[in-house]
Amino acid sequence: MCVDAMTLELPVVERVDNGANGSVYLDQNDVLILKSQAQTVRVLAGTLWVTVNRQDYLLQPGQSLVLPASWDDAVLTPMLCDLAIVTIE
């Protein structure tokens, strides 16, 4: 069952290293916090909800969002009770 992220304490997956291929797998209950730095988030699968600088973005597979270093930390979570696969460059 999918529930609103605002009503639960969800596990936070902090990105330390992209790994060999830069792919990050986010399950429906995961939250990923990206520290403020210049980077690009690209969605490979699923729908991703990104909140940064008090703005919300919904990204579909094939879409990307450029995060300038001057922006605040970004919060990423899958939407629609889905698994999201993203790359962070």
Backbone as XML, in Angstrom:
<?xml version="1.0"?>
<chain id="A" units="angstrom">
  <residue number="1" name="MET">
    <atom name="N" x="0.843" y="-1.179" z="0.000"/>
    <atom name="CA" x="0.000" y="0.000" z="0.000"/>
    <atom name="C" x="0.880" y="1.231" z="0.000"/>
  </residue>
  <residue number="2" name="CYS">
    <atom name="N" x="0.532" y="2.204" z="-0.797"/>
    <atom name="CA" x="1.301" y="3.444" z="-0.884"/>
    <atom name="C" x="0.667" y="4.486" z="0.025"/>
  </residue>
  <residue number="3" name="VAL">
    <atom name="N" x="1.501" y="5.215" z="0.755"/>
    <atom name="CA" x="1.002" y="6.285" z="1.609"/>
    <atom name="C" x="1.792" y="7.539" z="1.334"/>
  </residue>
  <residue number="4" name="ASP">
    <atom name="N" x="1.246" y="8.635" z="1.720"/>
    <atom name="CA" x="1.878" y="9.929" z="1.511"/>
    <atom name="C" x="3.162" y="10.015" z="2.325"/>
  </residue>
  <residue number="5" name="ALA">
    <atom name="N" x="4.244" y="10.472" z="1.697"/>
    <atom name="CA" x="5.543" y="10.579" z="2.367"/>
    <atom name="C" x="5.496" y="11.546" z="3.541"/>
  </residue>
  <residue number="6" name="MET">
    <atom name="N" x="4.576" y="12.476" z="3.533"/>
    <atom name="CA" x="4.497" y="13.461" z="4.598"/>
    <atom name="C" x="3.978" y="12.847" z="5.894"/>
  </residue>
  <residue number="7" name="THR">
    <atom name="N" x="3.341" y="11.688" z="5.830"/>
    <atom name="CA" x="2.742" y="11.105" z="7.021"/>
    <atom name="C" x="3.618" y="10.061" z="7.688"/>
  </residue>
  <residue number="8" name="LEU">
    <atom name="N" x="4.753" y="9.747" z="7.098"/>
    <atom name="CA" x="5.610" y="8.695" z="7.632"/>
    <atom name="C" x="7.025" y="9.186" z="7.850"/>
  </residue>
  <residue number="9" name="GLU">
    <atom name="N" x="7.719" y="8.519" z="8.755"/>
    <atom name="CA" x="9.158" y="8.703" z="8.837"/>
    <atom name="C" x="9.766" y="7.683" z="7.900"/>
  </residue>
  <residue number="10" name="LEU">
    <atom name="N" x="10.319" y="8.150" z="6.793"/>
    <atom name="CA" x="10.842" y="7.256" z="5.771"/>
    <atom name="C" x="12.342" y="7.101" z="5.912"/>
  </residue>
  <residue number="11" name="PRO">
    <atom name="N" x="12.878" y="5.953" z="5.500"/>
    <atom name="CA" x="14.330" y="5.776" z="5.543"/>
    <atom name="C" x="15.006" y="6.739" z="4.580"/>
  </residue>
  <residue number="12" name="VAL">
    <atom name="N" x="16.073" y="7.346" z="5.032"/>
    <atom name="CA" x="16.817" y="8.285" z="4.196"/>
    <atom name="C" x="18.062" y="7.596" z="3.682"/>
  </residue>
  <residue number="13" name="VAL">
    <atom name="N" x="18.229" y="7.620" z="2.368"/>
    <atom name="CA" x="19.401" y="7.048" z="1.720"/>
    <atom name="C" x="20.290" y="8.219" z="1.340"/>
  </residue>
  <residue number="14" name="GLU">
    <atom name="N" x="21.394" y="8.409" z="2.034"/>
    <atom name="CA" x="22.290" y="9.523" z="1.722"/>
    <atom name="C" x="23.304" y="9.091" z="0.686"/>
  </residue>
  <residue number="15" name="ARG">
    <atom name="N" x="23.442" y="9.872" z="-0.357"/>
    <atom name="CA" x="24.388" y="9.556" z="-1.415"/>
    <atom name="C" x="25.777" y="9.994" z="-0.994"/>
  </residue>
  <residue number="16" name="VAL">
    <atom name="N" x="26.684" y="9.059" z="-0.960"/>
    <atom name="CA" x="28.075" y="9.359" z="-0.657"/>
    <atom name="C" x="28.898" y="9.226" z="-1.919"/>
  </residue>
  <residue number="17" name="ASP">
    <atom name="N" x="28.595" y="8.200" z="-2.699"/>
    <atom name="CA" x="29.363" y="7.878" z="-3.898"/>
    <atom name="C" x="28.399" y="7.343" z="-4.938"/>
  </residue>
  <residue number="18" name="ASN">
    <atom name="N" x="28.593" y="7.714" z="-6.188"/>
    <atom name="CA" x="27.723" y="7.236" z="-7.263"/>
    <atom name="C" x="27.866" y="5.753" z="-7.525"/>
  </residue>
  <residue number="19" name="GLY">
    <atom name="N" x="28.969" y="5.146" z="-7.155"/>
    <atom name="CA" x="29.214" y="3.755" z="-7.511"/>
    <atom name="C" x="29.771" y="3.683" z="-8.917"/>
  </residue>
  <residue number="20" name="ALA">
    <atom name="N" x="29.958" y="2.483" z="-9.406"/>
    <atom name="CA" x="30.615" y="2.281" z="-10.701"/>
    <atom name="C" x="29.846" y="2.898" z="-11.855"/>
  </residue>
  <residue number="21" name="ASN">
    <atom name="N" x="28.530" y="2.722" z="-11.893"/>
    <atom name="CA" x="27.784" y="3.226" z="-13.039"/>
    <atom name="C" x="26.953" y="4.456" z="-12.714"/>
  </residue>
  <residue number="22" name="GLY">
    <atom name="N" x="26.967" y="4.905" z="-11.486"/>
    <atom name="CA" x="26.236" y="6.104" z="-11.108"/>
    <atom name="C" x="24.748" y="5.895" z="-10.923"/>
  </residue>
  <residue number="23" name="SER">
    <atom name="N" x="24.252" y="4.660" z="-10.980"/>
    <atom name="CA" x="22.819" y="4.411" z="-10.820"/>
    <atom name="C" x="22.459" y="4.276" z="-9.347"/>
  </residue>
  <residue number="24" name="VAL">
    <atom name="N" x="21.340" y="4.877" z="-8.985"/>
    <atom name="CA" x="20.809" y="4.775" z="-7.633"/>
    <atom name="C" x="19.398" y="4.222" z="-7.755"/>
  </residue>
  <residue number="25" name="TYR">
    <atom name="N" x="19.090" y="3.186" z="-6.984"/>
    <atom name="CA" x="17.771" y="2.565" z="-6.985"/>
    <atom name="C" x="17.015" y="3.052" z="-5.758"/>
  </residue>
  <residue number="26" name="LEU">
    <atom name="N" x="15.861" y="3.661" z="-5.966"/>
    <atom name="CA" x="15.043" y="4.160" z="-4.869"/>
    <atom name="C" x="13.738" y="3.380" z="-4.831"/>
  </residue>
  <residue number="27" name="ASP">
    <atom name="N" x="13.499" y="2.710" z="-3.713"/>
    <atom name="CA" x="12.254" y="1.977" z="-3.522"/>
    <atom name="C" x="11.170" y="2.973" z="-3.123"/>
  </residue>
  <residue number="28" name="GLN">
    <atom name="N" x="9.932" y="2.514" z="-3.096"/>
    <atom name="CA" x="8.802" y="3.404" z="-2.841"/>
    <atom name="C" x="8.873" y="4.109" z="-1.490"/>
  </residue>
  <residue number="29" name="ASN">
    <atom name="N" x="9.603" y="3.598" z="-0.527"/>
    <atom name="CA" x="9.694" y="4.236" z="0.785"/>
    <atom name="C" x="11.031" y="4.918" z="1.034"/>
  </residue>
  <residue number="30" name="ASP">
    <atom name="N" x="11.863" y="5.058" z="0.005"/>
    <atom name="CA" x="13.182" y="5.674" z="0.165"/>
    <atom name="C" x="13.140" y="7.172" z="-0.113"/>
  </residue>
  <residue number="31" name="VAL">
    <atom name="N" x="14.017" y="7.875" z="0.564"/>
    <atom name="CA" x="14.231" y="9.297" z="0.321"/>
    <atom name="C" x="15.727" y="9.483" z="0.155"/>
  </residue>
  <residue number="32" name="LEU">
    <atom name="N" x="16.134" y="10.188" z="-0.896"/>
    <atom name="CA" x="17.547" y="10.445" z="-1.154"/>
    <atom name="C" x="17.791" y="11.937" z="-1.021"/>
  </residue>
  <residue number="33" name="ILE">
    <atom name="N" x="18.774" y="12.307" z="-0.208"/>
    <atom name="CA" x="19.142" y="13.709" z="-0.048"/>
    <atom name="C" x="20.466" y="13.934" z="-0.757"/>
  </residue>
  <residue number="34" name="LEU">
    <atom name="N" x="20.454" y="14.839" z="-1.733"/>
    <atom name="CA" x="21.677" y="15.195" z="-2.450"/>
    <atom name="C" x="22.203" y="16.496" z="-1.879"/>
  </residue>
  <residue number="35" name="LYS">
    <atom name="N" x="23.418" y="16.459" z="-1.397"/>
    <atom name="CA" x="24.041" y="17.657" z="-0.853"/>
    <atom name="C" x="24.246" y="18.680" z="-1.960"/>
  </residue>
  <residue number="36" name="SER">
    <atom name="N" x="24.188" y="19.923" z="-1.587"/>
    <atom name="CA" x="24.296" y="21.025" z="-2.535"/>
    <atom name="C" x="25.641" y="21.011" z="-3.255"/>
  </residue>
  <residue number="37" name="GLN">
    <atom name="N" x="25.602" y="20.721" z="-4.548"/>
    <atom name="CA" x="26.768" y="20.799" z="-5.427"/>
    <atom name="C" x="26.262" y="20.699" z="-6.860"/>
  </residue>
  <residue number="38" name="ALA">
    <atom name="N" x="27.072" y="21.113" z="-7.813"/>
    <atom name="CA" x="26.663" y="21.047" z="-9.219"/>
    <atom name="C" x="26.550" y="19.591" z="-9.642"/>
  </residue>
  <residue number="39" name="GLN">
    <atom name="N" x="25.367" y="19.182" z="-10.075"/>
    <atom name="CA" x="25.145" y="17.810" z="-10.513"/>
    <atom name="C" x="23.865" y="17.743" z="-11.341"/>
  </residue>
  <residue number="40" name="THR">
    <atom name="N" x="23.727" y="16.651" z="-12.079"/>
    <atom name="CA" x="22.546" y="16.423" z="-12.905"/>
    <atom name="C" x="21.897" y="15.113" z="-12.485"/>
  </residue>
  <residue number="41" name="VAL">
    <atom name="N" x="20.603" y="15.152" z="-12.256"/>
    <atom name="CA" x="19.820" y="13.967" z="-11.917"/>
    <atom name="C" x="19.071" y="13.553" z="-13.178"/>
  </residue>
  <residue number="42" name="ARG">
    <atom name="N" x="19.250" y="12.312" z="-13.613"/>
    <atom name="CA" x="18.577" y="11.789" z="-14.809"/>
    <atom name="C" x="17.789" y="10.542" z="-14.414"/>
  </residue>
  <residue number="43" name="VAL">
    <atom name="N" x="16.523" y="10.491" z="-14.811"/>
    <atom name="CA" x="15.655" y="9.363" z="-14.472"/>
    <atom name="C" x="15.735" y="8.306" z="-15.567"/>
  </residue>
  <residue number="44" name="LEU">
    <atom name="N" x="16.074" y="7.084" z="-15.166"/>
    <atom name="CA" x="16.125" y="5.957" z="-16.096"/>
    <atom name="C" x="14.822" y="5.161" z="-16.081"/>
  </residue>
  <residue number="45" name="ALA">
    <atom name="N" x="14.182" y="5.060" z="-14.911"/>
    <atom name="CA" x="12.933" y="4.305" z="-14.776"/>
    <atom name="C" x="12.134" y="4.874" z="-13.615"/>
  </residue>
  <residue number="46" name="GLY">
    <atom name="N" x="10.818" y="4.761" z="-13.698"/>
    <atom name="CA" x="9.947" y="5.255" z="-12.640"/>
    <atom name="C" x="9.695" y="6.748" z="-12.765"/>
  </residue>
  <residue number="47" name="THR">
    <atom name="N" x="8.958" y="7.270" z="-11.813"/>
    <atom name="CA" x="8.672" y="8.701" z="-11.740"/>
    <atom name="C" x="9.318" y="9.229" z="-10.471"/>
  </residue>
  <residue number="48" name="LEU">
    <atom name="N" x="10.047" y="10.326" z="-10.593"/>
    <atom name="CA" x="10.805" y="10.867" z="-9.467"/>
    <atom name="C" x="10.269" y="12.237" z="-9.079"/>
  </residue>
  <residue number="49" name="TRP">
    <atom name="N" x="10.082" y="12.420" z="-7.777"/>
    <atom name="CA" x="9.676" y="13.711" z="-7.230"/>
    <atom name="C" x="10.930" y="14.332" z="-6.632"/>
  </residue>
  <residue number="50" name="VAL">
    <atom name="N" x="11.285" y="15.527" z="-7.093"/>
    <atom name="CA" x="12.461" y="16.241" z="-6.600"/>
    <atom name="C" x="11.991" y="17.553" z="-5.988"/>
  </residue>
  <residue number="51" name="THR">
    <atom name="N" x="12.417" y="17.815" z="-4.760"/>
    <atom name="CA" x="12.143" y="19.096" z="-4.122"/>
    <atom name="C" x="13.473" y="19.773" z="-3.847"/>
  </residue>
  <residue number="52" name="VAL">
    <atom name="N" x="13.618" y="20.990" z="-4.362"/>
    <atom name="CA" x="14.839" y="21.768" z="-4.154"/>
    <atom name="C" x="14.477" y="23.248" z="-4.263"/>
  </residue>
  <residue number="53" name="ASN">
    <atom name="N" x="15.047" y="24.054" z="-3.387"/>
    <atom name="CA" x="14.772" y="25.494" z="-3.371"/>
    <atom name="C" x="13.273" y="25.792" z="-3.310"/>
  </residue>
  <residue number="54" name="ARG">
    <atom name="N" x="12.556" y="25.005" z="-2.523"/>
    <atom name="CA" x="11.111" y="25.165" z="-2.324"/>
    <atom name="C" x="10.302" y="25.007" z="-3.609"/>
  </residue>
  <residue number="55" name="GLN">
    <atom name="N" x="10.869" y="24.310" z="-4.577"/>
    <atom name="CA" x="10.183" y="24.003" z="-5.833"/>
    <atom name="C" x="10.090" y="22.487" z="-5.972"/>
  </residue>
  <residue number="56" name="ASP">
    <atom name="N" x="8.999" y="22.019" z="-6.535"/>
    <atom name="CA" x="8.813" y="20.592" z="-6.786"/>
    <atom name="C" x="8.898" y="20.321" z="-8.283"/>
  </residue>
  <residue number="57" name="TYR">
    <atom name="N" x="9.563" y="19.218" z="-8.622"/>
    <atom name="CA" x="9.715" y="18.787" z="-10.010"/>
    <atom name="C" x="9.334" y="17.318" z="-10.088"/>
  </residue>
  <residue number="58" name="LEU">
    <atom name="N" x="8.564" y="16.943" z="-11.102"/>
    <atom name="CA" x="8.254" y="15.543" z="-11.374"/>
    <atom name="C" x="8.974" y="15.159" z="-12.651"/>
  </residue>
  <residue number="59" name="LEU">
    <atom name="N" x="9.837" y="14.159" z="-12.547"/>
    <atom name="CA" x="10.638" y="13.726" z="-13.687"/>
    <atom name="C" x="10.228" y="12.323" z="-14.109"/>
  </residue>
  <residue number="60" name="GLN">
    <atom name="N" x="10.072" y="12.131" z="-15.409"/>
    <atom name="CA" x="9.743" y="10.847" z="-16.020"/>
    <atom name="C" x="11.011" y="10.252" z="-16.621"/>
  </residue>
  <residue number="61" name="PRO">
    <atom name="N" x="10.986" y="8.969" z="-16.983"/>
    <atom name="CA" x="12.158" y="8.358" z="-17.622"/>
    <atom name="C" x="12.615" y="9.170" z="-18.840"/>
  </residue>
  <residue number="62" name="GLY">
    <atom name="N" x="13.928" y="9.388" z="-18.905"/>
    <atom name="CA" x="14.512" y="10.170" z="-19.986"/>
    <atom name="C" x="14.660" y="11.643" z="-19.662"/>
  </residue>
  <residue number="63" name="GLN">
    <atom name="N" x="13.997" y="12.115" z="-18.619"/>
    <atom name="CA" x="14.105" y="13.522" z="-18.240"/>
    <atom name="C" x="15.227" y="13.705" z="-17.223"/>
  </residue>
  <residue number="64" name="SER">
    <atom name="N" x="15.764" y="14.925" z="-17.182"/>
    <atom name="CA" x="16.829" y="15.224" z="-16.223"/>
    <atom name="C" x="16.619" y="16.612" z="-15.642"/>
  </residue>
  <residue number="65" name="LEU">
    <atom name="N" x="17.295" y="16.858" z="-14.535"/>
    <atom name="CA" x="17.249" y="18.149" z="-13.861"/>
    <atom name="C" x="18.670" y="18.517" z="-13.475"/>
  </residue>
  <residue number="66" name="VAL">
    <atom name="N" x="19.103" y="19.699" z="-13.899"/>
    <atom name="CA" x="20.433" y="20.198" z="-13.556"/>
    <atom name="C" x="20.318" y="20.955" z="-12.238"/>
  </residue>
  <residue number="67" name="LEU">
    <atom name="N" x="21.142" y="20.562" z="-11.273"/>
    <atom name="CA" x="21.154" y="21.199" z="-9.955"/>
    <atom name="C" x="22.421" y="22.038" z="-9.827"/>
  </residue>
  <residue number="68" name="PRO">
    <atom name="N" x="22.314" y="23.357" z="-9.912"/>
    <atom name="CA" x="23.497" y="24.199" z="-9.741"/>
    <atom name="C" x="24.030" y="24.128" z="-8.307"/>
  </residue>
  <residue number="69" name="ALA">
    <atom name="N" x="25.302" y="24.379" z="-8.142"/>
    <atom name="CA" x="25.931" y="24.332" z="-6.813"/>
    <atom name="C" x="25.316" y="25.356" z="-5.867"/>
  </residue>
  <residue number="70" name="SER">
    <atom name="N" x="24.767" y="26.424" z="-6.402"/>
    <atom name="CA" x="24.213" y="27.490" z="-5.565"/>
    <atom name="C" x="22.853" y="27.129" z="-4.963"/>
  </residue>
  <residue number="71" name="TRP">
    <atom name="N" x="22.232" y="26.042" z="-5.428"/>
    <atom name="CA" x="20.935" y="25.633" z="-4.898"/>
    <atom name="C" x="21.101" y="24.893" z="-3.577"/>
  </residue>
  <residue number="72" name="ASP">
    <atom name="N" x="20.001" y="24.793" z="-2.828"/>
    <atom name="CA" x="19.981" y="24.048" z="-1.567"/>
    <atom name="C" x="20.090" y="22.544" z="-1.832"/>
  </residue>
  <residue number="73" name="ASP">
    <atom name="N" x="20.196" y="21.763" z="-0.747"/>
    <atom name="CA" x="20.152" y="20.307" z="-0.870"/>
    <atom name="C" x="18.852" y="19.903" z="-1.573"/>
  </residue>
  <residue number="74" name="ALA">
    <atom name="N" x="18.911" y="18.827" z="-2.343"/>
    <atom name="CA" x="17.734" y="18.332" z="-3.062"/>
    <atom name="C" x="17.223" y="17.064" z="-2.387"/>
  </residue>
  <residue number="75" name="VAL">
    <atom name="N" x="15.910" y="16.910" z="-2.334"/>
    <atom name="CA" x="15.273" y="15.727" z="-1.765"/>
    <atom name="C" x="14.591" y="14.978" z="-2.909"/>
  </residue>
  <residue number="76" name="LEU">
    <atom name="N" x="14.951" y="13.699" z="-3.076"/>
    <atom name="CA" x="14.422" y="12.867" z="-4.155"/>
    <atom name="C" x="13.654" y="11.696" z="-3.568"/>
  </residue>
  <residue number="77" name="THR">
    <atom name="N" x="12.493" y="11.419" z="-4.127"/>
    <atom name="CA" x="11.707" y="10.259" z="-3.714"/>
    <atom name="C" x="10.886" y="9.755" z="-4.900"/>
  </residue>
  <residue number="78" name="PRO">
    <atom name="N" x="10.681" y="8.443" z="-5.001"/>
    <atom name="CA" x="9.851" y="7.909" z="-6.080"/>
    <atom name="C" x="8.388" y="8.315" z="-5.895"/>
  </residue>
  <residue number="79" name="MET">
    <atom name="N" x="7.682" y="8.432" z="-7.003"/>
    <atom name="CA" x="6.255" y="8.762" z="-6.973"/>
    <atom name="C" x="5.436" y="7.543" z="-7.363"/>
  </residue>
  <residue number="80" name="LEU">
    <atom name="N" x="4.169" y="7.593" z="-7.041"/>
    <atom name="CA" x="3.202" y="6.593" z="-7.490"/>
    <atom name="C" x="3.554" y="5.176" z="-7.052"/>
  </residue>
  <residue number="81" name="CYS">
    <atom name="N" x="4.038" y="5.028" z="-5.833"/>
    <atom name="CA" x="4.349" y="3.701" z="-5.287"/>
    <atom name="C" x="5.245" y="2.917" z="-6.227"/>
  </residue>
  <residue number="82" name="ASP">
    <atom name="N" x="6.266" y="3.535" z="-6.705"/>
    <atom name="CA" x="7.097" y="2.981" z="-7.759"/>
    <atom name="C" x="8.535" y="2.834" z="-7.287"/>
  </residue>
  <residue number="83" name="LEU">
    <atom name="N" x="9.295" y="2.105" z="-8.067"/>
    <atom name="CA" x="10.747" y="2.060" z="-7.931"/>
    <atom name="C" x="11.287" y="3.065" z="-8.932"/>
  </residue>
  <residue number="84" name="ALA">
    <atom name="N" x="12.233" y="3.875" z="-8.523"/>
    <atom name="CA" x="12.856" y="4.820" z="-9.449"/>
    <atom name="C" x="14.336" y="4.480" z="-9.558"/>
  </residue>
  <residue number="85" name="ILE">
    <atom name="N" x="14.840" y="4.532" z="-10.769"/>
    <atom name="CA" x="16.267" y="4.349" z="-11.013"/>
    <atom name="C" x="16.773" y="5.647" z="-11.615"/>
  </residue>
  <residue number="86" name="VAL">
    <atom name="N" x="17.787" y="6.229" z="-10.967"/>
    <atom name="CA" x="18.316" y="7.512" z="-11.418"/>
    <atom name="C" x="19.832" y="7.439" z="-11.527"/>
  </residue>
  <residue number="87" name="THR">
    <atom name="N" x="20.382" y="8.320" z="-12.344"/>
    <atom name="CA" x="21.827" y="8.510" z="-12.358"/>
    <atom name="C" x="22.094" y="9.921" z="-11.874"/>
  </residue>
  <residue number="88" name="ILE">
    <atom name="N" x="23.219" y="10.068" z="-11.207"/>
    <atom name="CA" x="23.620" y="11.364" z="-10.676"/>
    <atom name="C" x="25.017" y="11.633" z="-11.185"/>
  </residue>
  <residue number="89" name="GLU">
    <atom name="N" x="25.140" y="12.675" z="-11.968"/>
    <atom name="CA" x="26.432" y="12.995" z="-12.593"/>
    <atom name="C" x="26.926" y="14.337" z="-12.101"/>
  </residue>
</chain>
